[in-house]
Amino acid sequence: MNGLTHWRLLMTASVFCLMMARNSAAEVLHADRAGFVVRHEVTLVAPKETAWRMLVGHIGEWWNGDHTYSGSAENLYIEERALGCFCERLGEVDAVVHLTVTALRRGSLLRLTGGLGPLGLMGVDGNLVFSFSESDGRTLMAMEYRVGGYDPDGLDKIAPAVDATLLEQVERYVRFVESGSAELATDLPEQMAPESN
């Protein structure tokens, strides 16, 4: 293994460990046949106003396009008002309403109601709540999704998949807020790599 490959492996492992540590408060809090609760908490190295603006105003830049109907996160937007839409454009006229804004305290709390993604096609409802608090220039962002309803196979079966999908979005959001890019750095600039012997 040459020095550059070894350096990349170390950096990838470090990023993975950092993400796991940062999201140690992430879990399925409860799951049974009738519903589930998932929660993720992260501390952001950013003021609360910035964290809020990046969540609400820039969702198309950090959400993973693989989890959209159009295949492009650029089509996502959130209207910052009561009964506003977390929607996705599907061309000039067509669109999908993913969730609806049912509570808004600008800079502190955003509650989105409905079934996200495939849950929108099932007999369920839910509340996806983002809350923000600030201390010493850092922001604690908590995301909780409570889902209830009916599925013949039981909603507890899908809770881990929903949790994993939301965790991915939270991790992308953190990277976007703190670095300006939601993507994981896979290639290091040459000047950062140690010289190989």
C-alpha positions as CSV (number, residue, x, y, z in Angstrom):
1,M,0.0,0.0,0.0
2,N,1.5,3.3,-1.0
3,G,1.5,6.4,1.2
4,L,-1.3,8.2,-0.6
5,T,-3.6,5.1,-0.4
6,H,-2.8,4.7,3.3
7,W,-3.5,8.4,3.9
8,R,-6.9,8.2,2.1
9,L,-7.9,5.1,4.2
10,L,-7.0,6.9,7.4
11,M,-8.9,10.0,6.5
12,T,-12.0,8.0,5.4
13,A,-11.9,6.0,8.7
14,S,-11.5,9.3,10.7
15,V,-14.5,10.9,8.9
16,F,-16.6,7.7,9.6
17,C,-15.6,7.7,13.3
18,L,-16.4,11.4,13.6
19,M,-19.8,10.9,12.0
20,M,-20.6,8.0,14.3
21,A,-19.5,10.0,17.4
22,R,-21.4,13.1,16.3
23,N,-24.6,11.1,15.9
24,S,-24.3,9.0,19.0
25,A,-27.7,10.4,20.1
26,A,-29.3,8.9,17.0
27,E,-31.7,6.0,17.3
28,V,-35.2,4.4,16.9
29,L,-36.7,5.5,20.3
30,H,-39.8,3.3,19.9
31,A,-41.3,1.0,17.4
32,D,-44.3,-1.3,17.3
33,R,-46.9,-2.4,14.8
34,A,-48.8,0.9,15.0
35,G,-45.9,3.4,14.7
36,F,-42.4,4.5,15.6
37,V,-40.3,7.4,16.8
38,V,-36.8,8.2,15.5
39,R,-34.6,11.0,16.8
40,H,-31.2,12.5,15.8
41,E,-29.3,15.2,17.6
42,V,-26.2,17.0,16.3
43,T,-24.1,19.9,17.4
44,L,-23.2,22.3,14.6
45,V,-20.2,24.7,14.6
46,A,-22.5,27.5,13.4
47,P,-24.8,30.1,14.8
48,K,-28.5,29.2,15.1
49,E,-29.6,31.6,12.3
50,T,-27.2,30.0,9.9
51,A,-28.2,26.5,10.8
52,W,-31.9,27.4,10.3
53,R,-31.3,29.1,7.0
54,M,-29.3,26.1,5.7
55,L,-32.1,23.7,6.7
56,V,-35.1,25.6,5.4
57,G,-33.7,27.7,2.5
58,H,-31.1,25.3,1.1
59,I,-32.7,21.8,1.3
60,G,-32.0,21.2,-2.4
61,E,-28.3,21.5,-1.8
62,W,-27.9,19.0,1.0
63,W,-30.8,16.4,0.7
64,N,-29.7,13.3,-1.2
65,G,-31.3,13.3,-4.7
66,D,-31.5,9.5,-4.5
67,H,-34.4,10.1,-2.1
68,T,-36.5,12.1,-4.4
69,Y,-39.1,11.3,-7.1
70,S,-37.3,13.4,-9.7
71,G,-33.8,12.1,-9.0
72,S,-32.6,15.7,-8.2
73,A,-32.6,17.4,-4.8
74,E,-32.5,20.7,-6.6
75,N,-36.3,20.3,-7.2
76,L,-37.0,20.3,-3.4
77,Y,-38.1,23.4,-1.5
78,I,-39.7,24.4,1.8
79,E,-42.1,27.4,2.0
80,E,-41.3,29.1,5.3
81,R,-44.9,29.8,6.5
82,A,-47.8,28.0,8.2
83,L,-49.3,25.5,5.7
84,G,-46.3,26.0,3.6
85,C,-45.1,23.1,1.4
86,F,-42.1,20.8,1.6
87,C,-42.5,20.0,-2.1
88,E,-40.7,18.7,-5.1
89,R,-41.1,20.1,-8.6
90,L,-41.6,17.4,-11.3
91,G,-41.5,19.7,-14.4
92,E,-43.2,22.9,-15.1
93,V,-46.6,21.9,-13.7
94,D,-46.4,18.6,-11.9
95,A,-45.2,18.3,-8.3
96,V,-45.3,16.2,-5.1
97,V,-46.2,17.5,-1.7
98,H,-43.9,15.6,0.7
99,L,-45.0,17.3,4.0
100,T,-46.8,20.4,5.1
101,V,-45.6,23.1,7.5
102,T,-47.9,22.9,10.6
103,A,-45.7,24.8,13.1
104,L,-43.1,27.5,12.6
105,R,-41.1,29.5,15.1
106,R,-38.5,31.0,12.8
107,G,-35.0,30.1,13.9
108,S,-36.2,27.7,16.6
109,L,-38.8,25.1,15.4
110,L,-40.1,23.7,12.2
111,R,-42.8,21.0,12.3
112,L,-43.6,19.2,9.1
113,T,-46.7,16.9,9.0
114,G,-47.3,13.9,6.8
115,G,-45.9,10.7,5.5
116,L,-42.4,11.3,4.0
117,G,-41.4,9.4,0.8
118,P,-43.1,6.0,0.6
119,L,-44.9,6.6,3.8
120,G,-47.1,9.1,1.9
121,L,-48.5,6.1,0.0
122,M,-49.4,4.2,3.2
123,G,-52.2,4.7,5.8
124,V,-49.9,6.7,8.1
125,D,-49.4,10.2,9.3
126,G,-46.4,11.8,11.1
127,N,-44.8,14.8,12.5
128,L,-41.2,15.6,11.5
129,V,-39.9,18.2,14.0
130,F,-36.6,20.2,13.8
131,S,-35.7,22.2,16.8
132,F,-32.7,24.5,17.3
133,S,-31.0,25.9,20.4
134,E,-27.7,27.8,20.7
135,S,-24.9,27.9,23.2
136,D,-21.4,29.5,22.9
137,G,-21.7,30.0,19.1
138,R,-22.7,26.3,18.5
139,T,-26.2,25.1,17.6
140,L,-27.9,21.9,18.9
141,M,-30.3,20.7,16.2
142,A,-32.7,17.9,17.1
143,M,-34.7,16.1,14.5
144,E,-37.6,13.8,15.6
145,Y,-40.1,11.9,13.4
146,R,-43.1,10.4,15.0
147,V,-45.2,8.2,12.7
148,G,-48.4,6.3,13.4
149,G,-51.0,4.5,11.4
150,Y,-51.6,1.1,9.8
151,D,-49.6,-1.2,7.7
152,P,-50.5,-4.9,7.4
153,D,-46.9,-5.9,8.0
154,G,-46.5,-3.5,11.0
155,L,-44.8,-0.2,11.0
156,D,-42.0,-1.4,13.3
157,K,-40.6,-3.3,10.3
158,I,-39.8,-0.1,8.4
159,A,-38.6,2.0,11.3
160,P,-34.9,1.0,10.8
161,A,-35.0,2.0,7.1
162,V,-36.7,5.3,7.8
163,D,-34.1,6.0,10.6
164,A,-31.2,5.2,8.3
165,T,-32.6,7.4,5.5
166,L,-33.1,10.4,7.9
167,L,-29.7,9.8,9.5
168,E,-28.1,10.1,6.1
169,Q,-29.9,13.4,5.5
170,V,-28.8,14.8,8.9
171,E,-25.2,13.9,8.2
172,R,-25.3,15.6,4.8
173,Y,-26.9,18.6,6.4
174,V,-24.1,18.9,9.0
175,R,-21.5,18.6,6.3
176,F,-23.3,21.3,4.2
177,V,-23.6,23.7,7.2
178,E,-20.0,23.3,8.3
179,S,-18.2,23.0,4.9
180,G,-20.5,24.2,2.2
181,S,-20.8,20.7,0.6
182,A,-23.0,17.8,1.6
183,E,-20.8,15.3,-0.2
184,L,-18.1,13.3,1.6
185,A,-14.6,14.2,0.5
186,T,-13.3,11.1,-1.3
187,D,-10.2,12.6,-2.9
188,L,-7.6,14.6,-1.0
189,P,-5.8,17.5,-2.7
190,E,-2.3,16.4,-3.5
191,Q,-0.7,19.0,-1.2
192,M,-2.4,17.3,1.7
193,A,-1.1,13.9,0.9
194,P,2.2,12.8,2.5
195,E,5.0,12.0,0.2
196,S,5.4,8.3,-0.5
197,N,8.7,6.6,0.1
